[in-house]
Amino acid sequence: MRTAADARSAEPPKAVLWDMDGTLVNSEPLWGEALEEFVREHGATLTPEVLLAVVGTDDRTTMRVIANHLGRPVPDAVLDEWHDDVVGRVLRLLRDRVEPLPGAMRALAALHAEGVPMALVTSSPREVTDLVLPHIGGDRFAAVVTSADVVRRKPDPEPYLTAAKLLDVDPGAAWAVEDSPSGAASAEAAGCTVLLAPGAAPGAASPGRIALRTLDELAAP
């Protein structure tokens, strides 16, 4: 099985592009809490299967899955209203509970000290990203790409292509660290070497992608 050390020795990354939720910070459970609360208030129970189905998806897709689960097909305008409601709940939860995942801060510090350009590439809204950034050293990221900065979101390659362009690097020379199937597919389609964060969704695994045992592996020389 290929490791991050193997990939680094073969060709060190010209940049590292990071997903945020579930990769750098333990925010996925908070999105789950917010969705569970929303669904409960609409008279249903959020199942593990539904929660897994929305990991890494864009806002419209997430809320369409929720609408189907509720048995209430609704127009896009209502989906957008529902998503704004959920985002408000996430922001409330995050204000006191931004928790970097194990190894994240060490990896970010080490890569920054090496002079490796980094970008944050997230499907979260700008307001969520802005709340998280101070907790993970926002000044370490030379570029930030949120859901508001692209037309086509993950799994489309546009988010990672946009980040590579902002860093002025060839996406084929960049590493992307992801935890979701849609995020990994987005990075792979952009041409990046895909590294899967510890705890990545099972569906994210695929030949050619490197599964990290810990984010500390990225801090190794």
PyMOL commands that place a pseudoatom at each C-alpha (Angstrom):
pseudoatom trace, name=CA, resn=MET, resi=1, chain=A, elem=C, hetatm=0, pos=[0.000, 0.000, 0.000]
pseudoatom trace, name=CA, resn=ARG, resi=2, chain=A, elem=C, hetatm=0, pos=[1.437, 3.376, -1.028]
pseudoatom trace, name=CA, resn=THR, resi=3, chain=A, elem=C, hetatm=0, pos=[2.023, 5.859, 1.800]
pseudoatom trace, name=CA, resn=ALA, resi=4, chain=A, elem=C, hetatm=0, pos=[2.414, 9.631, 1.973]
pseudoatom trace, name=CA, resn=ALA, resi=5, chain=A, elem=C, hetatm=0, pos=[6.147, 9.097, 2.534]
pseudoatom trace, name=CA, resn=ASP, resi=6, chain=A, elem=C, hetatm=0, pos=[6.356, 7.028, -0.668]
pseudoatom trace, name=CA, resn=ALA, resi=7, chain=A, elem=C, hetatm=0, pos=[4.568, 9.740, -2.632]
pseudoatom trace, name=CA, resn=ARG, resi=8, chain=A, elem=C, hetatm=0, pos=[6.730, 12.481, -1.124]
pseudoatom trace, name=CA, resn=SER, resi=9, chain=A, elem=C, hetatm=0, pos=[9.970, 10.651, -1.931]
pseudoatom trace, name=CA, resn=ALA, resi=10, chain=A, elem=C, hetatm=0, pos=[8.824, 10.085, -5.516]
pseudoatom trace, name=CA, resn=GLU, resi=11, chain=A, elem=C, hetatm=0, pos=[7.667, 13.669, -6.078]
pseudoatom trace, name=CA, resn=PRO, resi=12, chain=A, elem=C, hetatm=0, pos=[7.166, 16.167, -3.222]
pseudoatom trace, name=CA, resn=PRO, resi=13, chain=A, elem=C, hetatm=0, pos=[3.937, 18.177, -3.521]
pseudoatom trace, name=CA, resn=LYS, resi=14, chain=A, elem=C, hetatm=0, pos=[4.079, 21.668, -4.992]
pseudoatom trace, name=CA, resn=ALA, resi=15, chain=A, elem=C, hetatm=0, pos=[0.978, 22.503, -2.934]
pseudoatom trace, name=CA, resn=VAL, resi=16, chain=A, elem=C, hetatm=0, pos=[-1.412, 20.837, -0.505]
pseudoatom trace, name=CA, resn=LEU, resi=17, chain=A, elem=C, hetatm=0, pos=[-5.144, 21.461, -0.889]
pseudoatom trace, name=CA, resn=TRP, resi=18, chain=A, elem=C, hetatm=0, pos=[-7.249, 20.714, 2.181]
pseudoatom trace, name=CA, resn=ASP, resi=19, chain=A, elem=C, hetatm=0, pos=[-10.886, 19.866, 2.611]
pseudoatom trace, name=CA, resn=MET, resi=20, chain=A, elem=C, hetatm=0, pos=[-12.207, 21.255, 5.915]
pseudoatom trace, name=CA, resn=ASP, resi=21, chain=A, elem=C, hetatm=0, pos=[-15.191, 19.427, 7.463]
pseudoatom trace, name=CA, resn=GLY, resi=22, chain=A, elem=C, hetatm=0, pos=[-14.169, 15.980, 8.659]
pseudoatom trace, name=CA, resn=THR, resi=23, chain=A, elem=C, hetatm=0, pos=[-10.619, 16.469, 7.388]
pseudoatom trace, name=CA, resn=LEU, resi=24, chain=A, elem=C, hetatm=0, pos=[-9.156, 19.339, 9.408]
pseudoatom trace, name=CA, resn=VAL, resi=25, chain=A, elem=C, hetatm=0, pos=[-11.916, 19.941, 11.952]
pseudoatom trace, name=CA, resn=ASN, resi=26, chain=A, elem=C, hetatm=0, pos=[-14.408, 17.654, 13.641]
pseudoatom trace, name=CA, resn=SER, resi=27, chain=A, elem=C, hetatm=0, pos=[-17.399, 19.559, 12.311]
pseudoatom trace, name=CA, resn=GLU, resi=28, chain=A, elem=C, hetatm=0, pos=[-19.220, 16.731, 10.526]
pseudoatom trace, name=CA, resn=PRO, resi=29, chain=A, elem=C, hetatm=0, pos=[-20.999, 15.702, 13.776]
pseudoatom trace, name=CA, resn=LEU, resi=30, chain=A, elem=C, hetatm=0, pos=[-22.227, 19.283, 14.164]
pseudoatom trace, name=CA, resn=TRP, resi=31, chain=A, elem=C, hetatm=0, pos=[-23.742, 19.259, 10.679]
pseudoatom trace, name=CA, resn=GLY, resi=32, chain=A, elem=C, hetatm=0, pos=[-25.320, 15.947, 11.702]
pseudoatom trace, name=CA, resn=GLU, resi=33, chain=A, elem=C, hetatm=0, pos=[-26.733, 17.516, 14.872]
pseudoatom trace, name=CA, resn=ALA, resi=34, chain=A, elem=C, hetatm=0, pos=[-28.134, 20.447, 12.931]
pseudoatom trace, name=CA, resn=LEU, resi=35, chain=A, elem=C, hetatm=0, pos=[-29.751, 18.192, 10.330]
pseudoatom trace, name=CA, resn=GLU, resi=36, chain=A, elem=C, hetatm=0, pos=[-31.113, 15.862, 13.004]
pseudoatom trace, name=CA, resn=GLU, resi=37, chain=A, elem=C, hetatm=0, pos=[-32.672, 18.817, 14.827]
pseudoatom trace, name=CA, resn=PHE, resi=38, chain=A, elem=C, hetatm=0, pos=[-34.145, 20.166, 11.577]
pseudoatom trace, name=CA, resn=VAL, resi=39, chain=A, elem=C, hetatm=0, pos=[-35.589, 16.792, 10.562]
pseudoatom trace, name=CA, resn=ARG, resi=40, chain=A, elem=C, hetatm=0, pos=[-37.018, 16.189, 14.038]
pseudoatom trace, name=CA, resn=GLU, resi=41, chain=A, elem=C, hetatm=0, pos=[-38.786, 19.550, 13.949]
pseudoatom trace, name=CA, resn=HIS, resi=42, chain=A, elem=C, hetatm=0, pos=[-40.336, 18.453, 10.657]
pseudoatom trace, name=CA, resn=GLY, resi=43, chain=A, elem=C, hetatm=0, pos=[-41.748, 15.300, 12.262]
pseudoatom trace, name=CA, resn=ALA, resi=44, chain=A, elem=C, hetatm=0, pos=[-39.221, 12.658, 11.225]
pseudoatom trace, name=CA, resn=THR, resi=45, chain=A, elem=C, hetatm=0, pos=[-36.058, 10.930, 12.425]
pseudoatom trace, name=CA, resn=LEU, resi=46, chain=A, elem=C, hetatm=0, pos=[-32.691, 11.291, 10.697]
pseudoatom trace, name=CA, resn=THR, resi=47, chain=A, elem=C, hetatm=0, pos=[-31.300, 7.835, 9.902]
pseudoatom trace, name=CA, resn=PRO, resi=48, chain=A, elem=C, hetatm=0, pos=[-27.597, 6.911, 9.627]
pseudoatom trace, name=CA, resn=GLU, resi=49, chain=A, elem=C, hetatm=0, pos=[-28.187, 6.033, 5.976]
pseudoatom trace, name=CA, resn=VAL, resi=50, chain=A, elem=C, hetatm=0, pos=[-29.527, 9.491, 5.156]
pseudoatom trace, name=CA, resn=LEU, resi=51, chain=A, elem=C, hetatm=0, pos=[-26.720, 11.165, 7.083]
pseudoatom trace, name=CA, resn=LEU, resi=52, chain=A, elem=C, hetatm=0, pos=[-24.111, 9.145, 5.185]
pseudoatom trace, name=CA, resn=ALA, resi=53, chain=A, elem=C, hetatm=0, pos=[-25.799, 10.009, 1.886]
pseudoatom trace, name=CA, resn=VAL, resi=54, chain=A, elem=C, hetatm=0, pos=[-25.270, 13.748, 2.412]
pseudoatom trace, name=CA, resn=VAL, resi=55, chain=A, elem=C, hetatm=0, pos=[-21.606, 13.662, 3.498]
pseudoatom trace, name=CA, resn=GLY, resi=56, chain=A, elem=C, hetatm=0, pos=[-19.608, 15.914, 1.172]
pseudoatom trace, name=CA, resn=THR, resi=57, chain=A, elem=C, hetatm=0, pos=[-22.592, 16.923, -0.971]
pseudoatom trace, name=CA, resn=ASP, resi=58, chain=A, elem=C, hetatm=0, pos=[-23.511, 20.455, -2.006]
pseudoatom trace, name=CA, resn=ASP, resi=59, chain=A, elem=C, hetatm=0, pos=[-26.319, 22.320, -0.254]
pseudoatom trace, name=CA, resn=ARG, resi=60, chain=A, elem=C, hetatm=0, pos=[-29.051, 21.679, -2.827]
pseudoatom trace, name=CA, resn=THR, resi=61, chain=A, elem=C, hetatm=0, pos=[-28.247, 17.968, -2.981]
pseudoatom trace, name=CA, resn=THR, resi=62, chain=A, elem=C, hetatm=0, pos=[-28.170, 17.715, 0.807]
pseudoatom trace, name=CA, resn=MET, resi=63, chain=A, elem=C, hetatm=0, pos=[-31.533, 19.367, 1.249]
pseudoatom trace, name=CA, resn=ARG, resi=64, chain=A, elem=C, hetatm=0, pos=[-33.074, 17.410, -1.639]
pseudoatom trace, name=CA, resn=VAL, resi=65, chain=A, elem=C, hetatm=0, pos=[-32.048, 14.183, 0.127]
pseudoatom trace, name=CA, resn=ILE, resi=66, chain=A, elem=C, hetatm=0, pos=[-33.619, 15.531, 3.317]
pseudoatom trace, name=CA, resn=ALA, resi=67, chain=A, elem=C, hetatm=0, pos=[-36.794, 16.543, 1.461]
pseudoatom trace, name=CA, resn=ASN, resi=68, chain=A, elem=C, hetatm=0, pos=[-37.077, 13.063, -0.040]
pseudoatom trace, name=CA, resn=HIS, resi=69, chain=A, elem=C, hetatm=0, pos=[-36.557, 11.560, 3.407]
pseudoatom trace, name=CA, resn=LEU, resi=70, chain=A, elem=C, hetatm=0, pos=[-39.373, 13.749, 4.727]
pseudoatom trace, name=CA, resn=GLY, resi=71, chain=A, elem=C, hetatm=0, pos=[-41.552, 12.743, 1.787]
pseudoatom trace, name=CA, resn=ARG, resi=72, chain=A, elem=C, hetatm=0, pos=[-41.964, 16.374, 0.799]
pseudoatom trace, name=CA, resn=PRO, resi=73, chain=A, elem=C, hetatm=0, pos=[-40.730, 17.247, -2.689]
pseudoatom trace, name=CA, resn=VAL, resi=74, chain=A, elem=C, hetatm=0, pos=[-40.262, 21.009, -2.612]
pseudoatom trace, name=CA, resn=PRO, resi=75, chain=A, elem=C, hetatm=0, pos=[-39.043, 23.688, -5.071]
pseudoatom trace, name=CA, resn=ASP, resi=76, chain=A, elem=C, hetatm=0, pos=[-35.429, 24.830, -5.088]
pseudoatom trace, name=CA, resn=ALA, resi=77, chain=A, elem=C, hetatm=0, pos=[-36.329, 28.109, -3.386]
pseudoatom trace, name=CA, resn=VAL, resi=78, chain=A, elem=C, hetatm=0, pos=[-37.600, 26.190, -0.363]
pseudoatom trace, name=CA, resn=LEU, resi=79, chain=A, elem=C, hetatm=0, pos=[-34.532, 23.944, -0.388]
pseudoatom trace, name=CA, resn=ASP, resi=80, chain=A, elem=C, hetatm=0, pos=[-32.411, 27.086, -0.191]
pseudoatom trace, name=CA, resn=GLU, resi=81, chain=A, elem=C, hetatm=0, pos=[-34.461, 28.381, 2.749]
pseudoatom trace, name=CA, resn=TRP, resi=82, chain=A, elem=C, hetatm=0, pos=[-34.071, 25.050, 4.511]
pseudoatom trace, name=CA, resn=HIS, resi=83, chain=A, elem=C, hetatm=0, pos=[-30.325, 25.100, 3.911]
pseudoatom trace, name=CA, resn=ASP, resi=84, chain=A, elem=C, hetatm=0, pos=[-30.028, 28.611, 5.358]
pseudoatom trace, name=CA, resn=ASP, resi=85, chain=A, elem=C, hetatm=0, pos=[-31.892, 27.334, 8.433]
pseudoatom trace, name=CA, resn=VAL, resi=86, chain=A, elem=C, hetatm=0, pos=[-29.451, 24.417, 8.836]
pseudoatom trace, name=CA, resn=VAL, resi=87, chain=A, elem=C, hetatm=0, pos=[-26.417, 26.668, 8.333]
pseudoatom trace, name=CA, resn=GLY, resi=88, chain=A, elem=C, hetatm=0, pos=[-27.688, 28.957, 11.095]
pseudoatom trace, name=CA, resn=ARG, resi=89, chain=A, elem=C, hetatm=0, pos=[-27.903, 25.966, 13.423]
pseudoatom trace, name=CA, resn=VAL, resi=90, chain=A, elem=C, hetatm=0, pos=[-24.362, 24.860, 12.477]
pseudoatom trace, name=CA, resn=LEU, resi=91, chain=A, elem=C, hetatm=0, pos=[-22.974, 28.332, 13.152]
pseudoatom trace, name=CA, resn=ARG, resi=92, chain=A, elem=C, hetatm=0, pos=[-24.584, 28.333, 16.581]
pseudoatom trace, name=CA, resn=LEU, resi=93, chain=A, elem=C, hetatm=0, pos=[-23.041, 24.950, 17.406]
pseudoatom trace, name=CA, resn=LEU, resi=94, chain=A, elem=C, hetatm=0, pos=[-19.625, 25.792, 15.953]
pseudoatom trace, name=CA, resn=ARG, resi=95, chain=A, elem=C, hetatm=0, pos=[-19.100, 28.984, 17.949]
pseudoatom trace, name=CA, resn=ASP, resi=96, chain=A, elem=C, hetatm=0, pos=[-18.200, 26.944, 21.014]
pseudoatom trace, name=CA, resn=ARG, resi=97, chain=A, elem=C, hetatm=0, pos=[-17.101, 23.674, 19.449]
pseudoatom trace, name=CA, resn=VAL, resi=98, chain=A, elem=C, hetatm=0, pos=[-14.490, 24.133, 16.718]
pseudoatom trace, name=CA, resn=GLU, resi=99, chain=A, elem=C, hetatm=0, pos=[-12.217, 21.145, 17.271]
pseudoatom trace, name=CA, resn=PRO, resi=100, chain=A, elem=C, hetatm=0, pos=[-9.175, 20.504, 15.028]
pseudoatom trace, name=CA, resn=LEU, resi=101, chain=A, elem=C, hetatm=0, pos=[-8.771, 16.808, 14.315]
pseudoatom trace, name=CA, resn=PRO, resi=102, chain=A, elem=C, hetatm=0, pos=[-5.722, 14.908, 15.666]
pseudoatom trace, name=CA, resn=GLY, resi=103, chain=A, elem=C, hetatm=0, pos=[-2.539, 15.786, 13.802]
pseudoatom trace, name=CA, resn=ALA, resi=104, chain=A, elem=C, hetatm=0, pos=[-4.147, 18.620, 11.835]
pseudoatom trace, name=CA, resn=MET, resi=105, chain=A, elem=C, hetatm=0, pos=[-2.350, 21.499, 13.527]
pseudoatom trace, name=CA, resn=ARG, resi=106, chain=A, elem=C, hetatm=0, pos=[1.030, 19.751, 13.420]
pseudoatom trace, name=CA, resn=ALA, resi=107, chain=A, elem=C, hetatm=0, pos=[0.634, 18.936, 9.726]
pseudoatom trace, name=CA, resn=LEU, resi=108, chain=A, elem=C, hetatm=0, pos=[-0.407, 22.481, 8.856]
pseudoatom trace, name=CA, resn=ALA, resi=109, chain=A, elem=C, hetatm=0, pos=[2.477, 23.979, 10.869]
pseudoatom trace, name=CA, resn=ALA, resi=110, chain=A, elem=C, hetatm=0, pos=[5.043, 21.650, 9.315]
pseudoatom trace, name=CA, resn=LEU, resi=111, chain=A, elem=C, hetatm=0, pos=[3.931, 22.243, 5.726]
pseudoatom trace, name=CA, resn=HIS, resi=112, chain=A, elem=C, hetatm=0, pos=[3.789, 25.988, 6.321]
pseudoatom trace, name=CA, resn=ALA, resi=113, chain=A, elem=C, hetatm=0, pos=[7.315, 25.915, 7.779]
pseudoatom trace, name=CA, resn=GLU, resi=114, chain=A, elem=C, hetatm=0, pos=[8.485, 24.027, 4.688]
pseudoatom trace, name=CA, resn=GLY, resi=115, chain=A, elem=C, hetatm=0, pos=[7.056, 26.760, 2.506]
pseudoatom trace, name=CA, resn=VAL, resi=116, chain=A, elem=C, hetatm=0, pos=[4.533, 24.451, 0.824]
pseudoatom trace, name=CA, resn=PRO, resi=117, chain=A, elem=C, hetatm=0, pos=[1.609, 26.591, -0.448]
pseudoatom trace, name=CA, resn=MET, resi=118, chain=A, elem=C, hetatm=0, pos=[-1.745, 25.493, 0.960]
pseudoatom trace, name=CA, resn=ALA, resi=119, chain=A, elem=C, hetatm=0, pos=[-5.377, 26.155, 0.102]
pseudoatom trace, name=CA, resn=LEU, resi=120, chain=A, elem=C, hetatm=0, pos=[-8.629, 25.328, 1.832]
pseudoatom trace, name=CA, resn=VAL, resi=121, chain=A, elem=C, hetatm=0, pos=[-11.194, 23.793, -0.516]
pseudoatom trace, name=CA, resn=THR, resi=122, chain=A, elem=C, hetatm=0, pos=[-14.547, 23.343, 1.185]
pseudoatom trace, name=CA, resn=SER, resi=123, chain=A, elem=C, hetatm=0, pos=[-18.195, 22.861, 0.287]
pseudoatom trace, name=CA, resn=SER, resi=124, chain=A, elem=C, hetatm=0, pos=[-19.168, 24.820, 3.385]
pseudoatom trace, name=CA, resn=PRO, resi=125, chain=A, elem=C, hetatm=0, pos=[-20.569, 28.347, 3.043]
pseudoatom trace, name=CA, resn=ARG, resi=126, chain=A, elem=C, hetatm=0, pos=[-18.251, 31.315, 3.513]
pseudoatom trace, name=CA, resn=GLU, resi=127, chain=A, elem=C, hetatm=0, pos=[-19.717, 32.220, 6.913]
pseudoatom trace, name=CA, resn=VAL, resi=128, chain=A, elem=C, hetatm=0, pos=[-18.975, 28.742, 8.300]
pseudoatom trace, name=CA, resn=THR, resi=129, chain=A, elem=C, hetatm=0, pos=[-15.475, 28.799, 6.838]
pseudoatom trace, name=CA, resn=ASP, resi=130, chain=A, elem=C, hetatm=0, pos=[-14.754, 32.238, 8.271]
pseudoatom trace, name=CA, resn=LEU, resi=131, chain=A, elem=C, hetatm=0, pos=[-15.755, 31.019, 11.722]
pseudoatom trace, name=CA, resn=VAL, resi=132, chain=A, elem=C, hetatm=0, pos=[-13.440, 27.990, 11.511]
pseudoatom trace, name=CA, resn=LEU, resi=133, chain=A, elem=C, hetatm=0, pos=[-10.356, 29.608, 9.963]
pseudoatom trace, name=CA, resn=PRO, resi=134, chain=A, elem=C, hetatm=0, pos=[-9.055, 31.417, 13.097]
pseudoatom trace, name=CA, resn=HIS, resi=135, chain=A, elem=C, hetatm=0, pos=[-9.024, 28.085, 14.932]
pseudoatom trace, name=CA, resn=ILE, resi=136, chain=A, elem=C, hetatm=0, pos=[-6.755, 26.384, 12.387]
pseudoatom trace, name=CA, resn=GLY, resi=137, chain=A, elem=C, hetatm=0, pos=[-4.396, 29.214, 11.528]
pseudoatom trace, name=CA, resn=GLY, resi=138, chain=A, elem=C, hetatm=0, pos=[-6.117, 30.899, 8.636]
pseudoatom trace, name=CA, resn=ASP, resi=139, chain=A, elem=C, hetatm=0, pos=[-2.971, 32.820, 7.696]
pseudoatom trace, name=CA, resn=ARG, resi=140, chain=A, elem=C, hetatm=0, pos=[-1.371, 29.542, 6.645]
pseudoatom trace, name=CA, resn=PHE, resi=141, chain=A, elem=C, hetatm=0, pos=[-3.712, 29.258, 3.658]
pseudoatom trace, name=CA, resn=ALA, resi=142, chain=A, elem=C, hetatm=0, pos=[-2.709, 31.217, 0.584]
pseudoatom trace, name=CA, resn=ALA, resi=143, chain=A, elem=C, hetatm=0, pos=[-6.157, 30.620, -0.918]
pseudoatom trace, name=CA, resn=VAL, resi=144, chain=A, elem=C, hetatm=0, pos=[-9.629, 29.686, 0.318]
pseudoatom trace, name=CA, resn=VAL, resi=145, chain=A, elem=C, hetatm=0, pos=[-12.316, 28.248, -1.950]
pseudoatom trace, name=CA, resn=THR, resi=146, chain=A, elem=C, hetatm=0, pos=[-15.829, 27.892, -0.494]
pseudoatom trace, name=CA, resn=SER, resi=147, chain=A, elem=C, hetatm=0, pos=[-19.190, 26.952, -1.967]
pseudoatom trace, name=CA, resn=ALA, resi=148, chain=A, elem=C, hetatm=0, pos=[-19.685, 30.619, -2.837]
pseudoatom trace, name=CA, resn=ASP, resi=149, chain=A, elem=C, hetatm=0, pos=[-16.583, 30.741, -5.027]
pseudoatom trace, name=CA, resn=VAL, resi=150, chain=A, elem=C, hetatm=0, pos=[-17.527, 28.154, -7.646]
pseudoatom trace, name=CA, resn=VAL, resi=151, chain=A, elem=C, hetatm=0, pos=[-20.415, 27.416, -9.962]
pseudoatom trace, name=CA, resn=ARG, resi=152, chain=A, elem=C, hetatm=0, pos=[-20.048, 23.630, -9.888]
pseudoatom trace, name=CA, resn=ARG, resi=153, chain=A, elem=C, hetatm=0, pos=[-19.263, 22.069, -6.535]
pseudoatom trace, name=CA, resn=LYS, resi=154, chain=A, elem=C, hetatm=0, pos=[-17.727, 18.755, -5.518]
pseudoatom trace, name=CA, resn=PRO, resi=155, chain=A, elem=C, hetatm=0, pos=[-17.696, 16.142, -7.066]
pseudoatom trace, name=CA, resn=ASP, resi=156, chain=A, elem=C, hetatm=0, pos=[-17.051, 18.432, -10.038]
pseudoatom trace, name=CA, resn=PRO, resi=157, chain=A, elem=C, hetatm=0, pos=[-13.313, 19.265, -10.326]
pseudoatom trace, name=CA, resn=GLU, resi=158, chain=A, elem=C, hetatm=0, pos=[-13.964, 23.030, -10.383]
pseudoatom trace, name=CA, resn=PRO, resi=159, chain=A, elem=C, hetatm=0, pos=[-13.228, 23.644, -6.656]
pseudoatom trace, name=CA, resn=TYR, resi=160, chain=A, elem=C, hetatm=0, pos=[-9.799, 22.021, -6.855]
pseudoatom trace, name=CA, resn=LEU, resi=161, chain=A, elem=C, hetatm=0, pos=[-8.993, 23.503, -10.252]
pseudoatom trace, name=CA, resn=THR, resi=162, chain=A, elem=C, hetatm=0, pos=[-9.877, 26.920, -8.833]
pseudoatom trace, name=CA, resn=ALA, resi=163, chain=A, elem=C, hetatm=0, pos=[-7.609, 26.427, -5.810]
pseudoatom trace, name=CA, resn=ALA, resi=164, chain=A, elem=C, hetatm=0, pos=[-4.697, 25.286, -7.978]
pseudoatom trace, name=CA, resn=LYS, resi=165, chain=A, elem=C, hetatm=0, pos=[-5.159, 28.299, -10.236]
pseudoatom trace, name=CA, resn=LEU, resi=166, chain=A, elem=C, hetatm=0, pos=[-5.172, 30.660, -7.249]
pseudoatom trace, name=CA, resn=LEU, resi=167, chain=A, elem=C, hetatm=0, pos=[-1.916, 29.103, -6.020]
pseudoatom trace, name=CA, resn=ASP, resi=168, chain=A, elem=C, hetatm=0, pos=[-0.495, 29.127, -9.565]
pseudoatom trace, name=CA, resn=VAL, resi=169, chain=A, elem=C, hetatm=0, pos=[0.377, 25.426, -9.435]
pseudoatom trace, name=CA, resn=ASP, resi=170, chain=A, elem=C, hetatm=0, pos=[-0.341, 22.530, -11.754]
pseudoatom trace, name=CA, resn=PRO, resi=171, chain=A, elem=C, hetatm=0, pos=[-3.098, 20.478, -10.057]
pseudoatom trace, name=CA, resn=GLY, resi=172, chain=A, elem=C, hetatm=0, pos=[-1.178, 17.372, -11.090]
pseudoatom trace, name=CA, resn=ALA, resi=173, chain=A, elem=C, hetatm=0, pos=[1.652, 18.478, -8.797]
pseudoatom trace, name=CA, resn=ALA, resi=174, chain=A, elem=C, hetatm=0, pos=[-0.654, 19.102, -5.832]
pseudoatom trace, name=CA, resn=TRP, resi=175, chain=A, elem=C, hetatm=0, pos=[-1.884, 16.848, -3.057]
pseudoatom trace, name=CA, resn=ALA, resi=176, chain=A, elem=C, hetatm=0, pos=[-5.509, 17.022, -1.956]
pseudoatom trace, name=CA, resn=VAL, resi=177, chain=A, elem=C, hetatm=0, pos=[-6.572, 15.773, 1.478]
pseudoatom trace, name=CA, resn=GLU, resi=178, chain=A, elem=C, hetatm=0, pos=[-10.212, 14.653, 1.603]
pseudoatom trace, name=CA, resn=ASP, resi=179, chain=A, elem=C, hetatm=0, pos=[-12.617, 12.553, 3.643]
pseudoatom trace, name=CA, resn=SER, resi=180, chain=A, elem=C, hetatm=0, pos=[-15.686, 12.142, 1.416]
pseudoatom trace, name=CA, resn=PRO, resi=181, chain=A, elem=C, hetatm=0, pos=[-16.375, 10.276, -1.832]
pseudoatom trace, name=CA, resn=SER, resi=182, chain=A, elem=C, hetatm=0, pos=[-17.523, 13.457, -3.595]
pseudoatom trace, name=CA, resn=GLY, resi=183, chain=A, elem=C, hetatm=0, pos=[-14.506, 15.433, -2.417]
pseudoatom trace, name=CA, resn=ALA, resi=184, chain=A, elem=C, hetatm=0, pos=[-12.062, 12.714, -3.404]
pseudoatom trace, name=CA, resn=ALA, resi=185, chain=A, elem=C, hetatm=0, pos=[-13.719, 12.431, -6.820]
pseudoatom trace, name=CA, resn=SER, resi=186, chain=A, elem=C, hetatm=0, pos=[-13.482, 16.208, -7.274]
pseudoatom trace, name=CA, resn=ALA, resi=187, chain=A, elem=C, hetatm=0, pos=[-9.772, 16.288, -6.451]
pseudoatom trace, name=CA, resn=GLU, resi=188, chain=A, elem=C, hetatm=0, pos=[-9.003, 13.234, -8.562]
pseudoatom trace, name=CA, resn=ALA, resi=189, chain=A, elem=C, hetatm=0, pos=[-10.865, 14.650, -11.557]
pseudoatom trace, name=CA, resn=ALA, resi=190, chain=A, elem=C, hetatm=0, pos=[-8.801, 17.829, -11.201]
pseudoatom trace, name=CA, resn=GLY, resi=191, chain=A, elem=C, hetatm=0, pos=[-5.656, 15.720, -11.467]
pseudoatom trace, name=CA, resn=CYS, resi=192, chain=A, elem=C, hetatm=0, pos=[-4.494, 15.956, -7.849]
pseudoatom trace, name=CA, resn=THR, resi=193, chain=A, elem=C, hetatm=0, pos=[-2.914, 13.147, -5.856]
pseudoatom trace, name=CA, resn=VAL, resi=194, chain=A, elem=C, hetatm=0, pos=[-5.646, 12.235, -3.377]
pseudoatom trace, name=CA, resn=LEU, resi=195, chain=A, elem=C, hetatm=0, pos=[-4.870, 11.512, 0.263]
pseudoatom trace, name=CA, resn=LEU, resi=196, chain=A, elem=C, hetatm=0, pos=[-7.700, 10.246, 2.440]
pseudoatom trace, name=CA, resn=ALA, resi=197, chain=A, elem=C, hetatm=0, pos=[-7.898, 11.612, 5.967]
pseudoatom trace, name=CA, resn=PRO, resi=198, chain=A, elem=C, hetatm=0, pos=[-8.226, 9.210, 8.902]
pseudoatom trace, name=CA, resn=GLY, resi=199, chain=A, elem=C, hetatm=0, pos=[-11.900, 8.393, 9.323]
pseudoatom trace, name=CA, resn=ALA, resi=200, chain=A, elem=C, hetatm=0, pos=[-12.699, 9.026, 5.657]
pseudoatom trace, name=CA, resn=ALA, resi=201, chain=A, elem=C, hetatm=0, pos=[-16.034, 7.611, 4.498]
pseudoatom trace, name=CA, resn=PRO, resi=202, chain=A, elem=C, hetatm=0, pos=[-15.618, 4.027, 3.228]
pseudoatom trace, name=CA, resn=GLY, resi=203, chain=A, elem=C, hetatm=0, pos=[-16.864, 5.040, -0.202]
pseudoatom trace, name=CA, resn=ALA, resi=204, chain=A, elem=C, hetatm=0, pos=[-13.915, 7.411, -0.609]
pseudoatom trace, name=CA, resn=ALA, resi=205, chain=A, elem=C, hetatm=0, pos=[-11.393, 4.566, -0.884]
pseudoatom trace, name=CA, resn=SER, resi=206, chain=A, elem=C, hetatm=0, pos=[-10.222, 3.759, -4.394]
pseudoatom trace, name=CA, resn=PRO, resi=207, chain=A, elem=C, hetatm=0, pos=[-7.080, 2.436, -6.101]
pseudoatom trace, name=CA, resn=GLY, resi=208, chain=A, elem=C, hetatm=0, pos=[-4.495, 5.181, -6.429]
pseudoatom trace, name=CA, resn=ARG, resi=209, chain=A, elem=C, hetatm=0, pos=[-5.728, 7.122, -3.404]
pseudoatom trace, name=CA, resn=ILE, resi=210, chain=A, elem=C, hetatm=0, pos=[-3.484, 7.152, -0.336]
pseudoatom trace, name=CA, resn=ALA, resi=211, chain=A, elem=C, hetatm=0, pos=[-5.141, 6.334, 2.995]
pseudoatom trace, name=CA, resn=LEU, resi=212, chain=A, elem=C, hetatm=0, pos=[-3.515, 8.241, 5.849]
pseudoatom trace, name=CA, resn=ARG, resi=213, chain=A, elem=C, hetatm=0, pos=[-3.341, 6.575, 9.246]
pseudoatom trace, name=CA, resn=THR, resi=214, chain=A, elem=C, hetatm=0, pos=[-2.845, 10.025, 10.790]
pseudoatom trace, name=CA, resn=LEU, resi=215, chain=A, elem=C, hetatm=0, pos=[-2.515, 13.557, 9.492]
pseudoatom trace, name=CA, resn=ASP, resi=216, chain=A, elem=C, hetatm=0, pos=[0.901, 13.612, 11.190]
pseudoatom trace, name=CA, resn=GLU, resi=217, chain=A, elem=C, hetatm=0, pos=[2.197, 11.691, 8.175]
pseudoatom trace, name=CA, resn=LEU, resi=218, chain=A, elem=C, hetatm=0, pos=[2.088, 14.954, 6.256]
pseudoatom trace, name=CA, resn=ALA, resi=219, chain=A, elem=C, hetatm=0, pos=[4.420, 16.537, 8.818]
pseudoatom trace, name=CA, resn=ALA, resi=220, chain=A, elem=C, hetatm=0, pos=[7.139, 13.939, 8.184]
pseudoatom trace, name=CA, resn=PRO, resi=221, chain=A, elem=C, hetatm=0, pos=[10.187, 15.062, 6.210]
for i in range(1, 221): cmd.bond("trace and resi %d" % i, "trace and resi %d" % (i + 1))
show_as sticks, trace
zoom trace
